Amino acid sequence: MFVRNDLRAIAEKVRQKVFAACEAPADIIITTDPTHVGYACGYRSLLFDLMRDYRTAAIVARNKVVLVTGASDVAAALEVLPDPACIYRYGIFFFESSEGAKLDLSALPKLQGTFSEALRAAVAAAVKPQDCVGLDCAHASELEELKNMVSARSFDARPAIMQARRTKLPEEIEKIARAAAITERGLHKAFAQARAGVTELELSTTIASEMRAGGGVPRFVVVTCGERSALADAYAMPAKLKSGDLVRFDIGCTVDGYWADMARTAVVGEATREQQERYDALLAGEEAERALARAGVSAGDLFKVAVDRVREGALPNYKRSHCGHGIGIDVHEFPTLSAANQGVALEDGMVLCVETPYYQIGWGGMMVEDMIVIRPNGNECLTHLPRELRRL
């Protein structure tokens, strides 16, 4: 049996951060947010990617995890949570066991018909009447359901989880860096393939294939050329690259639930003066962000320096709602690098994407985006491909 001790170890440390951030001396935290289930227990279900309404929950103490999940999820979950007694199932699914199989499915708690029934059974087994219980839901409508299952001593644990997510453990940064490396490898291979006559779809296929070969899960592979490069978030199409086209790559994958997000821009053949000068302005803005980023600097300051520097160049009317964001178990996390976050100070261990995109319908789009880890005296860049306007 394949065992993911690395994911379980990260989750154990994550739980210590979450409990330390709680406003009350919590004994138990219950989350029904699928993203936070993975964060707190280490197991991330494939089913959440397939079904938006998929229900799952984790009931966690500092050193114990109970997972509530669909019956078909059990065998995969046991790779991370090897004690069958801690996995509560619902629904109908059949596994057969070979003689000598290492998984003892008979140790699983009684199968329940619905998610609510399984959650109620798990809560009854794991939560004592005197426990102080933190509750976390992706949707506020679920909170009452949880409150009715636990003692009166409950509180909203979502702020504590979001606080814990702001900075990353070294092991989490290692996962993010791995995702970044796989993403860059795919882009490097696509650059070698790209030329006039090749399609966006062919390039996106190359990138996604390389991500999968490296152990990542492709999440978004935006490859757009010519006038399509101005489409901020669009699937690749069979559009062929032509001489003079801008080609914008905005791509990312996940590794064990941790995200990468980066961008580069290329031109087929020689760039025009306008293309080069506009790109130089965008690159100067992003470089200014990276130069300034360190613990204690405000998120709003990074936004301001990026926009101001771009406007000094060939895009004097440059406008953006934000020039970057946190990244981790979601692609967009706290903090957003925007004017609204002038009072938000960057912290040691935050992982950020810094970016300066530009989209002009009918002309094209271009961007440069990198991933950095905030440190006390600067930052560490996790993306390393050259940032100049690439000639294809």
N, C-alpha and C positions, 0 to 999 in steps of 0.2 A: 504494500500500500504506500502510495506517495504521501508524505507528510510535510505540511508547510509550517514548520516550527518558526520560521522567520516572521510570518504574518501574525502568528499567535504572540510572539515576543513583542512586536511593535504594538499590538493592541493592548497588551498588559501595561506598557508604558503610557500609552494614550489614556487609559483609564485613570492612571494616577494623576495625570494633568487635569482631566475632567473633574475628578472628585475634589482636587485641590482648588479648582475655580468655583465650586458650588457656593452659593450664598448661605446654605444651611449645612449642618453636619450630616450629609446624606449617608445612608446605609446601602441604598439600592438606587439605580437609575434604570428607567424603562424608556426605550425609544422605539417608535414605530416608523421613523424616517429611514428608508432603506440605505441612504448614504451613511447615516450615523450608525446603523446596525453594522455595516462593514467596518467603520472607523473604530467602534467599540469592541468588536469581537474578532475582527480579522478576516471573516468570511464574507465575500461579496458574491451574491447570487447572479448568475447569468440571466435568470428569469426576469430580473428587474430591467434588463436591457430589452427584453422581448415584450413585456407587458407593463404598461405604465401604471396600471392599477394593482400590480402585484403587492400582496400584503406580507410583511415580515416584521419581526420585532426582536429586540435583544433585551434581556433583563440581566443587568451586570452589577456585581459588587467589585471591589478593588481587585480581588483575586479569583473571581468566579464568573462564568458566563452561562446563561441559558438562552438558547436560540429558538425562536418560533418561526417555522418556515413550511413551505409546501412539501407534501410527501415525496415528490420527485426530486427534491433538493437534498435529501438526507445524505446520500452516499458521497456527494461532492463536499458537503459541509463537514463530513467526518475527516476529510484530509486536513482541515484546520482545527476542528474541535473534536478530538478523538474519543471523547466519552459519549457514547450513545445516550446515556441517561440525561444529558443536558440538552437534547434536541427534541422539541415538541413539534409534531407534524399535524397537518390537516389536509383534507382532500383524499383522493383515491389514486394510488399508484402502486405498482407491484414490482418488487425486487425479489429475485431468487438468489439463494446463497449456495455456493458450491461447498462440498465437504472440505473442511480445513480452512475455509475463508477466515481471514483475520478480523473481519467486521462481524460483530455479534449484534445483529439487528433485533434480536429478541430482547435486548436491554433497553430498547427505545420505549419511552412512555406511550401510553395508550393513544392510538390514532383518534383524532377528532375530526368532525365533519366540516367545520368552518374555522376560519382564522380566529374569530372572536372566541370560539370554544377552546381552541388550543391556547390562545393567550390567557384566557381565564384559568385554565388548568395549570399553566406554567406559573402564573402569578400566585395561585394558591399554594404551590409547592415551594416557591422560592422566596416569597415575601412574608415576613412575620408581622403580626398586628402592630407591634411596637416600632417597626422600622420607619425611618424617615425616607420618603421615596421621591426622587426627582423624576419628572415626567417630561418627555420630549416627543413632539409630533410634527410631521411635515405639514399637516393641515390642522387648524385650530378646532375643526369640527370633531376631531378624534380625541381631544383632550378630556371631554366629559366622560367618554367611554372608559378611558384609563382611570380617571378619578373614582369612578364607581367601582373599580376593581380593587383599589388599594385602600389603606387606612386613611384617616383624616389628615395624617401628617404627610402631606405631599406639597411639592412646590414645582415651579417651572424651571426645568434644568436646561432648557435650550440656550439661554445666555451663557451658561458655563461651558457647554459644548462648543459654541461659537468662539468663546474666548480661548479655549484650548487649541482650536484650529488655527488661530492667528499665526502662531509660530510653529515651526516643524522640528521634530526630533532629527538627530543625525541619520537615523535609519530611514526616516521618511524622505529626507533630502536625497539619500542614496537612490531610492526608488524613482524620485522625480528626475534626478540626473540620468538615470538609466533610460527613462522614457524620452528625455531630451536627446540622448545619444542615438537612440534608435530612430527617432524622427529625423535627425540630421543625416543619418546614414541613408535614409530613403530619399531625402532631397538631393544629397550629393550624387546618388545614382541617377536621379531624374535629370539633373543638370547635364550629366554625360550623355544622356539620350536625347535631350531637347534640341530641336532644330526646326527649320521651316518644313512643313508637311506633317510633322508629328502632331497628334491630337492631345487636347487637354486630358481626355479619358485615358489615353495610353500613359501619360506621365503620372496621373493619379493612381493608376494601377500599379505602376512601378513603385511608387512611394508606399502604398498600402501593403504591397507584397513584402517589401523590405521590413516594414514595421512588424508584420506577422512573423517573418523569419527570425526576427530578433527577440521574439517573445512578447511583443506589445499588441495591443488591440487598437486598430485604427479607429479614431473617433470623428475627425473631420479632416478632409483632404481637399482643400479649396485650391484648385488650379484653374485660373481663368486668364484668357489672352485677349489682346486687342481691346475693343470696346467692352467686352465682357469682364475685363479686369476691374472695371468700376463697380461690379456687383459685389457688395460687401461680403455676403455669405451665400455662396451658390455652389451647387454641385458641378463637377466637371462634366463637359459635354463632348461630343465628337467634333468640336470646332478645331480646325487645323491652325497651327501657328503659321504666321506669315512674316515676311521680312518687315522690320520696323515695329512689330507688335510688342507691347509691354506684356509680360507674363508675371502674374502675381501668385505667389505660393503662401498660403496661410494654413498651417497643418499642425496636427497633434495626435498623439496616441496616449493610451494609459498603460502602465505597468503595475499590476497588482492593485489597481484602483487609483493610482496616482498619475496625474495629468502632466503632459507637456503641451506647449503652445508656442509656436515660433513662426516667423514670416521672413521671406526674402523676395526680392523683385529682380527680374531679368528683362532683357530686351533682345529680340531676334535681330542679329546684325549690329550695326552701329547705332548708338543712341543719337537722337536729335539734340540740339543744344537745349531745347525746352525740357525734354525728358531728363537730361543729365542735371540741369540746374535745379529742377524741381526735386529730383531725388536727393541731390546733395543737401538741399534744405531740410528734407525729412530726416536724413541720416544725421545731420548736425543736431537736430532736436533730440533724437534718440540718444546720441552720444552725450549730450548735455545731461540727460536723465541719469545715464549710467555713471557719469562723473560725479554727480551730486549725491547719489543714493548711498545712504549710510544710516545707522541707527540714530534716532533723534531728529532727523530731517522730516518735515511734514510731507504727507502724500500730496497735499495741495501744492507744495513747492516744486515737486517733480513735475506736476502737470504744468505749472506756470513756466518753468524753465524750458520745457519742451516746446510749448506753443510759442513763447517769445523768440526762441532760437530759430524755429521754422520761419516765423514771420520776418526775420532779418534777411532771409534768403529770397528765393524766387516765388514764394507763396505768401505775400504780405497780408492776405485776408484769410489765412488758415484758421479753420474752426474745428473744434473737437469737443465732445462731451467728456471724454476721458482720454488719457494717454497711458493706460496700463491698468493692471489689476493684480490682486493676489491669485495664487494658484496652488492646488494641493489635491484634495479628494474631490474637488469640483474644479472646472476649468476657470470659473470666475469666483474668486473668494475675496474676503476683506483683506486689505482695503482697496477701494477703487481709487485710482490716481486721477482725481478730479478737483475742480475748484471748491466743491462742496466739502472736501475733506482737508481743508487748510489746517484744522485743529487736530488732525490725526497724525501722531508721530510714528515713524517706522521703527520696528523693533528687531533686535538681533534674532536671526532665525526665521524671519519672514521670507517667503519665496514670492517674487513678483515677476510679472511680465511687463516690460517697458516697450512702448510702441508708439509710432507716429504714422498712422495710415492716412491716405488721401484718396478720395473717390470723386471723379468728375464724369458724370454721365455723358456719353458721346465722345469722350477723349480717352479715358482709361483710369486705372487705379494703380497705386504703388504703396508699399509699406515695408518697414523693417521692424522686427520684433525679436527681443531676446529675453531670456529667463535669467534672473539674478537672485542670489541669496544675500540678504542684508546682514552685514557684519558691523561691529562697533566702529571701525575706522574706514569703512568702504563697503564693497560688495564683491561677491564671487560670481562670475558669469558661468552659467551652465551650458550655453550655446556658443559654438566656436566657428561656424562656417563664416567665411569672409562676408562682410556686410556691404561692399560696394555694389553698384548696379552691375549685374552680371551680364556679360555678352555671350549670347548663344550662337 
